[in-house]
Amino acid sequence: MKTLKSEKLFRQALQVIPGGVNSPVRAFKSVALTPPFIKKAKGAYVWDVDGNKYIDYVCSWGPLILGHAHPRIVRAVQQTAKGGTSFGAPTELEVKMAGLICKLMPSIEMVRMVNSGTEATMSAIRLARAYTGREKIIKFEGCYHGHADSFLIKAGSGAMTFGVPDSPGVPQALASETLVARFNDLGSVNDLVKHNDAQIAAIIVEPIAGNMGCIPPKPGFLAGLRKLCTEHNIVLIFDEVITGFRVSIGGAQELYNIKPDLTTLGKIIGGGLPVGAYGGKREIMELIAPSGPVYQAGTLSGNPIAMAAGCEMLSILSKHRSVYKTLEKHSQHLEEGIRDTLGRIGKNFQLNHVGSMYTLFFTEQVVLDYETAKQSDASLFSKYFSKMLELGIYLPPSQFETAFLSTVHSQADLDKTLHALHIALMASVSF
Ligand SMILES: *Cc1c(COP(=O)(O)O)cnc(C)c1O
């Protein structure tokens, strides 16, 4: 595998961009490699500047459920751009986009467009605080909700302590307003609610965890959160930035039949452009300026190009709902192949999968929360990852990320991937 040009670009990048990248995970630090610099992509494939071609399972970290450079999305972007890229004034496309989201996710009665998932979650929290008149929020260990201060929090020592900053620069005063519970552990949430009676504004959760690797909710976990929130007048926020329009047309809330009060969206709804959104009950959403007093704004929010790409994406998905069946069929095939190889090498590594999201954890222990995910052998993952990359398979460069399938990964792509996986696992696992 040639990497000369990427290495040169990375050296240049390190001079002028912190860590050489505009988002940390792209630097391949956890797998100790130089990241390939990508030149172009089409369908299920990406090409780097050295001419290597890869089958892509990152899919821009989730947005590209229809694959790269889908002709209809490219056309929508090109045609819209000709008529101007941003007006800072209302457009018909925004109304169409909002209408589509509300129709496809019925818990969303009103929606506000923003430019990223981070903006969506931080705005949703402000709104929940305003609505309840309370200040504390509960999040789950290992769940990621973007990089706003309130979410870069880890659990303090001892179950009942307040959260502590997980990054320098996050004020302790703010960190203490975020409480951290264990994913899939209703007891830990109950305890926090009990010890902070009538002080919790919101519980925010990835209904299927995707940012500590893929971890599905245990049966009853989400329903338990719903019940607790209703009983204690807490706003339940589903962060569906990954799962929205990925695990089903109505997101994880449709898959598990649970109605959150607010939902945050991103990734797929932008069709590969920078887009986020938050929405939910009318009664709550009407508090947002200018209809209410909760301030939130954005110069480029709802800009025509992003809306055109998003509308096209959602229209395609809603008109071709069979894509979710195809995706499930493909990931079943992948899962069977992976289990077959694991069986042959005598390893019971955990494979978690929901629809087109999956993670192979290098641990033989069931992975159901952050603690158990952390049991994975990260150095083994690194070996496996580099071998896969060498064999032309581009996976997320971290044990704690989710791989994504798109509708354009063909049977041949999957079989090639399984063949590579067999070789990579055989080479990585010492007998
Ligand atoms: C990616 C992600 C975010 C943040 O979105 P950005 O667009 O990167 O700011 C928030 N929540 C979840 C669940 C995500 O996966």
The ligand as an SDF file (V2000), in Angstrom:
LIG
                    3D

 15 15  0  0  0  0  0  0  0  0999 V2000
  -22.0730   12.8110   15.7440 C   0  0  0  0  0  0  0  0  0  0  0  0
  -22.9470   12.9330   16.9250 C   0  0  0  0  0  0  0  0  0  0  0  0
  -23.2540   14.1660   17.5240 C   0  0  0  0  0  0  0  0  0  0  0  0
  -22.5660   15.4360   17.1200 C   0  0  0  0  0  0  0  0  0  0  0  0
  -22.8390   15.8140   15.8230 O   0  0  0  0  0  0  0  0  0  0  0  0
  -21.8240   16.8050   15.0600 P   0  0  0  0  0  0  0  0  0  0  0  0
  -22.5250   17.0940   13.7770 O   0  0  0  0  0  0  0  0  0  0  0  0
  -20.5480   16.0670   14.9250 O   0  0  0  0  0  0  0  0  0  0  0  0
  -21.6830   18.0130   15.9240 O   0  0  0  0  0  0  0  0  0  0  0  0
  -24.1870   14.2000   18.5290 C   0  0  0  0  0  0  0  0  0  0  0  0
  -24.7920   13.0800   18.9500 N   0  0  0  0  0  0  0  0  0  0  0  0
  -24.5120   11.8790   18.4220 C   0  0  0  0  0  0  0  0  0  0  0  0
  -25.2520   10.6770   18.9020 C   0  0  0  0  0  0  0  0  0  0  0  0
  -23.5700   11.7600   17.4070 C   0  0  0  0  0  0  0  0  0  0  0  0
  -23.2550   10.5540   16.9320 O   0  0  0  0  0  0  0  0  0  0  0  0
  1  2  1  0
  2  3  1  0
  2 14  2  0
  3  4  1  0
  3 10  2  0
  4  5  1  0
  5  6  1  0
  6  7  2  0
  6  8  1  0
  6  9  1  0
 10 11  1  0
 11 12  2  0
 12 13  1  0
 12 14  1  0
 14 15  1  0
M  END
$$$$
